[in-house]
Amino acid sequence: MNILVDAMGGDNAPQAIVNGCVEAVKEAEGFDIVLIGDKNKIEEILGEKNLSNPRIKIHHASEVICADDSPTKAIKNKKDSSMVVGFNLLKEKKGDIFISCGNSGALMTGALLILGRIKGVDRPAFPAIVPTKTGKCMIIDAGLNTVCKPINYQQFGVMGSIFMKEMFNLENPKVGLLNVGSEEGKGNETIKQSYSLLEESNINFIGNVEGSDILKGKADVVVCDGFVGNVALKTIEGAGYFMIGLLKDVFFKNLKTKLAALILKNDMKIIKKLLDADEQGGALILGVNGLVLKSHGNSNEKTIKNVVLKAQIMAKTKIIDTISKEFSNTEVEDIAE
């Protein structure tokens, strides 16, 4: 298995990207990594700390797509950028999955222009996995489409259900529509129409869910537009950081609480891992012809390591094949890429 990694994308590239990939190959077997980017810079980082590993290869790319680049212009004009080269290697089947922390707009544009949408999919989406009281929940869309049509909500529910089955072996994932109330008939006209389409779909649709239901685990898949989903995701991540900080303040307040912290040390590590966004990082672009994993622009070494390990699991699934089969007979209007 080859995992393709954009070594030049993101705020902390290439140092954090290279270091995180080295840590990933130290921790797990069964895959090689192809670092895409400036060969001299990557080799310099590997050489500084003697981090070379035979499972890490370098594919040189002379250009970088920056955070402030226009997405479409960057993809069309920077043909030798680490991101475009990564997409082409994936398209040519020289890798099983592609990871980037780079410009989100360019990543989405590249996925559409170079890989293309899966036949029948109107719009791809970002799914984000968050921990819940009962296990895990996917929020979809988590930031890609800020304005959606009813067909998009329906397709997000179907793709999310497929993802949860393939990735986490959930036999019949519960799908809910994020709304301002749980009663049927709530929301604006688009949400009401989306409710009807989801109800008609061949998925386990449980109706409307509220924001407070996400962490309770009422649904395995929560469907919403990208604006609402991103706000919900960032709120949950912020609450996680707040809780971690609050617990630290409480447990290091005095000698008595420090002793309690020592006793609960292992249990606290479990809680921290659940709430830490660096542990949960990486969102697959669902709906395009290839596995593309987007990580936060500010991803650090720890985030990259965990995203690579997640990518290894994703690359073993049949997510693309299953979505393609599900949507093979679906007709959608062409959209401007």
C-alpha positions in Angstrom: 0.0 0.0 0.0 1.3 3.5 -0.9 0.1 6.5 1.0 0.7 9.7 -0.9 1.4 12.8 1.3 1.6 16.4 0.2 4.7 17.4 2.2 4.4 21.1 1.3 0.8 21.9 2.3 -0.2 23.5 5.6 1.1 26.0 8.1 3.8 23.7 9.5 5.0 22.1 6.3 7.3 20.5 5.5 8.8 19.9 9.0 5.7 18.6 10.8 4.6 16.6 7.8 7.9 14.8 7.3 8.3 14.1 11.1 4.7 12.9 11.4 5.1 10.5 8.5 8.3 9.1 10.1 6.5 8.5 13.4 3.6 6.7 11.5 5.9 4.2 9.9 7.6 3.6 13.2 4.3 2.8 14.8 2.6 0.6 12.1 3.5 -1.8 9.3 1.8 -2.6 6.0 2.3 0.6 4.1 4.9 2.9 2.4 4.7 6.7 2.2 5.5 8.8 -0.8 6.3 12.4 0.3 5.6 14.8 -2.5 7.4 18.1 -2.5 10.8 19.8 -2.6 13.3 16.9 -2.6 16.1 19.0 -1.1 14.0 20.3 1.8 12.6 16.9 2.6 16.0 15.2 2.5 17.4 18.0 4.7 14.7 17.4 7.4 15.2 13.6 7.2 19.0 14.0 7.4 19.0 16.5 10.4 17.8 13.9 12.8 18.8 10.8 10.9 15.1 10.0 10.2 15.5 8.2 6.9 13.4 5.1 6.5 13.3 2.7 3.5 9.5 2.8 3.6 9.5 6.6 3.0 10.1 7.7 -0.6 10.3 11.2 -2.1 8.6 12.4 -5.3 9.9 15.8 -6.3 7.5 18.6 -7.0 8.9 22.1 -7.6 5.9 24.2 -6.8 3.6 24.9 -3.8 0.0 25.9 -3.7 -0.2 28.6 -0.9 -3.1 29.4 1.4 -3.9 32.6 -0.4 -3.8 31.2 -3.9 -6.9 31.2 -6.0 -8.0 27.6 -6.0 -8.9 27.2 -9.7 -6.0 29.2 -11.0 -3.6 27.3 -8.7 -4.7 23.9 -9.8 -4.7 24.9 -13.5 -1.4 26.9 -13.5 0.8 25.1 -10.8 1.0 21.8 -12.6 4.1 20.8 -10.7 2.8 21.7 -7.3 2.9 19.0 -4.6 -0.9 19.0 -4.5 -1.5 18.6 -8.3 1.3 16.0 -8.5 -0.3 14.1 -5.7 -3.7 14.1 -7.4 -2.2 12.8 -10.6 -0.3 10.1 -8.9 -3.5 9.0 -7.2 -5.4 9.1 -10.6 -2.6 7.0 -12.2 -3.1 4.4 -9.4 0.5 5.0 -8.1 -1.0 5.5 -4.6 -4.0 4.2 -2.7 -4.9 7.4 -0.8 -3.7 11.1 -0.9 -3.3 13.3 2.2 -2.9 17.1 2.2 -3.1 19.9 4.8 -3.0 22.5 2.1 -5.5 25.1 0.7 -8.9 23.6 1.2 -10.5 25.3 -1.8 -7.6 24.1 -4.0 -7.9 20.6 -2.7 -11.6 20.5 -3.4 -11.1 22.0 -6.9 -8.3 19.6 -7.7 -10.3 16.6 -6.6 -13.1 17.7 -8.9 -11.0 18.7 -11.9 -8.4 15.9 -11.8 -10.3 13.0 -10.2 -13.9 13.9 -11.0 -17.1 13.3 -9.2 -18.4 9.8 -8.8 -21.2 9.3 -11.4 -24.5 10.4 -9.8 -23.0 12.4 -7.0 -24.2 16.1 -7.2 -21.7 17.5 -4.7 -18.9 15.9 -2.7 -18.8 16.5 1.1 -16.5 16.6 4.1 -17.4 14.1 6.8 -16.1 14.7 10.3 -16.0 12.0 13.0 -16.7 13.1 16.6 -16.8 11.0 19.8 -20.2 10.5 21.5 -21.6 8.9 24.6 -22.3 5.7 22.6 -19.3 5.6 20.2 -18.8 7.8 17.1 -20.9 10.1 15.0 -20.3 11.6 11.6 -21.2 15.2 10.8 -21.7 15.6 7.1 -21.2 18.1 5.5 -18.5 19.6 7.8 -17.5 22.6 5.7 -17.4 22.0 2.0 -20.9 23.2 0.8 -22.2 26.2 2.7 -25.5 26.3 0.7 -27.2 23.0 -0.2 -30.2 21.7 -2.2 -32.5 19.0 -0.8 -30.8 16.4 -3.0 -27.5 17.2 -1.4 -28.8 16.5 2.1 -30.2 13.2 0.9 -26.9 12.2 -0.8 -24.9 13.2 2.2 -27.0 10.9 4.3 -26.5 8.0 1.9 -22.8 8.5 1.6 -22.4 9.0 5.3 -24.3 5.7 6.0 -22.0 3.9 3.5 -18.9 5.4 5.2 -19.9 4.3 8.7 -20.7 0.8 7.4 -17.4 0.4 5.6 -15.2 2.2 8.2 -16.7 1.1 11.5 -18.7 -2.0 10.6 -22.0 -0.4 11.7 -24.7 -2.7 10.1 -27.5 -0.1 10.0 -26.3 3.4 10.9 -28.9 5.8 12.3 -29.1 8.9 10.1 -30.5 12.1 11.5 -31.1 15.6 10.0 -29.7 18.4 12.1 -32.5 20.9 12.8 -33.8 23.4 15.3 -36.2 20.9 16.8 -36.8 17.2 16.7 -40.4 17.4 15.6 -41.2 16.7 11.9 -42.1 19.9 10.1 -39.4 22.0 11.7 -37.0 24.1 9.7 -37.1 26.1 6.5 -38.5 24.9 3.2 -35.1 23.3 2.1 -34.8 21.4 5.3 -38.5 20.2 5.1 -37.9 18.9 1.5 -34.6 17.3 2.6 -36.5 15.5 5.4 -38.9 14.0 2.8 -36.1 12.8 0.5 -34.1 11.3 3.4 -37.3 9.5 4.6 -37.7 8.0 1.1 -34.1 6.8 0.9 -33.0 3.3 1.5 -31.2 4.2 4.8 -32.1 4.1 8.5 -33.4 7.7 8.7 -34.5 8.5 12.3 -35.8 12.0 11.6 -34.7 15.4 13.0 -32.0 15.7 15.6 -30.8 18.8 17.6 -27.3 20.0 18.3 -27.4 18.6 21.8 -28.2 15.1 20.4 -24.8 14.8 18.5 -22.7 14.0 21.6 -25.5 12.0 23.1 -25.1 9.5 20.2 -28.7 9.7 19.1 -27.5 9.3 15.5 -24.5 7.7 13.8 -24.7 10.2 10.9 -25.9 13.8 11.3 -26.7 15.5 8.0 -26.4 19.3 7.5 -25.0 21.9 5.2 -21.3 22.8 5.4 -21.9 26.1 7.2 -23.9 24.5 10.0 -21.7 21.4 10.1 -18.4 23.4 10.4 -19.8 25.6 13.2 -21.0 22.4 15.0 -17.6 20.7 14.5 -15.5 23.7 15.7 -17.8 24.2 18.7 -17.3 20.6 19.7 -13.5 20.8 19.2 -13.4 24.1 21.2 -15.4 22.5 24.0 -13.0 19.6 24.0 -10.0 21.9 24.4 -11.9 23.8 27.1 -12.7 20.6 29.1 -9.1 19.4 28.9 -7.9 22.8 30.2 -10.5 22.8 32.9 -9.6 19.3 34.1 -5.9 20.3 34.2 -6.8 23.4 36.3 -8.9 21.2 38.7 -6.4 18.4 39.1 -3.3 20.6 39.6 -5.0 23.0 42.1 -3.4 21.6 45.3 -1.6 18.5 46.7 -4.9 16.6 47.3 -6.1 17.1 43.7 -2.6 16.3 42.3 -2.7 12.9 44.2 -6.2 12.3 42.7 -4.8 13.1 39.2 -2.0 10.6 39.8 -4.5 7.9 40.7 -6.6 8.7 37.6 -3.7 9.3 35.2 -4.5 6.4 32.9 -8.3 7.2 32.8 -7.5 10.8 32.1 -5.4 9.8 29.1 -8.4 8.0 27.6 -10.6 11.1 28.1 -7.9 13.4 26.6 -7.5 11.1 23.6 -11.3 11.3 22.9 -11.4 15.1 23.2 -8.2 15.9 21.4 -8.8 17.1 17.8 -5.2 16.0 16.9 -6.3 12.4 17.6 -9.4 12.7 15.5 -8.0 14.7 12.6 -8.5 14.1 8.9 -11.7 14.2 6.8 -12.2 12.3 3.6 -13.7 14.1 0.6 -16.7 11.8 -0.1 -18.1 11.7 -3.6 -14.9 12.0 -5.8 -13.2 9.2 -7.7 -10.3 8.6 -5.3 -9.5 8.6 -1.6 -8.5 12.2 -0.6 -7.9 12.9 3.0 -7.9 16.6 4.2 -6.1 17.4 7.4 -6.2 20.8 9.3 -4.0 23.5 7.9 -2.3 23.8 11.3 -1.7 20.1 11.6 1.3 19.2 13.8 3.5 16.1 13.8 1.1 14.2 16.1 -1.9 15.1 13.8 -0.1 13.9 10.7 0.9 10.6 12.4 -2.7 9.9 13.3 -4.0 10.9 9.9 -1.6 8.6 8.2 -2.6 5.7 10.4 -6.3 6.5 9.7 -5.5 6.6 6.0 -4.1 3.1 6.1 -7.5 1.9 7.5 -9.5 3.8 4.9 -7.4 2.5 2.0 -8.5 -1.0 2.9 -12.2 -0.2 2.6 -14.5 -0.3 -0.5 -16.0 3.1 0.2 -15.5 4.4 -3.4 -16.8 1.2 -5.0 -19.9 1.1 -2.7 -20.8 4.7 -3.3 -20.3 4.3 -7.1 -22.6 1.3 -7.1 -25.2 3.1 -5.0 -25.3 6.1 -7.3 -24.7 4.4 -10.6 -28.3 5.0 -11.8 -28.7 8.5 -10.3 -29.1 11.4 -12.7 -27.8 14.8 -11.5 -27.4 18.2 -13.2 -23.8 19.1 -14.1 -22.4 21.8 -11.9 -19.7 24.3 -12.6 -16.4 22.9 -11.2 
